């Protein structure tokens, strides 16, 4: 067990003060060591956004049992992919086999459609949007969706924490209908996390359905940074 260090402070998000705290390994570690704090941070930012829309008289319509948005393409970073693969690895054998089968089926469906399973080249926003819409039209449930609820809710990806809507649930079944009112979060923590943990500050991502293959094909890198260095990079990226 590595020694950890805890730090806390206050930052301003859209002019609103927010307390933050991090507990990370003191020494060199993999970026996923920062994930529990990044997840909490994403939750805090989403809570801020929810409070703002509720003050304006709107109501969040997302509820347990509605998994319409869980057919969207879910972008995750390499550390999140390794985290999800480790989660599946730790599941009871039968459950893990079912999840792996759903991953394989999802990947096959994307490949059969002619879409690039890895998504479009980085930086091409128009291609990213087109990919997202085409992917959604395939109607592939997330491999972690069970009975229309997230089976890994406490561990769900950062981007899933940032997606809430005030529009009727039926609108989410038609992503490009123009009827979906997604709430604006002050910062996209999933992208901040991805950039701050990548070696060169670039946005590294893949569709969630690639997570198991990615983790199997790419051994975890040798730790290059300490926990505090990851925190520093994340806060710096947040302020850009
Ligand atoms: S990880 Fe959970 S919340 Fe995210 S898309 Fe999958 S089922 Fe939905």
Boltz pocket constraint, residues with backbone or C-beta under 6 A from the ligand:
constraints:
  - pocket:
      binder: B
      contacts: [[A, 69], [A, 70], [A, 71], [A, 72], [A, 74], [A, 142], [A, 143], [A, 144], [A, 145], [A, 146], [A, 149], [A, 150], [A, 151], [A, 152], [A, 153], [A, 156], [A, 157], [A, 160]]
      max_distance: 6.0
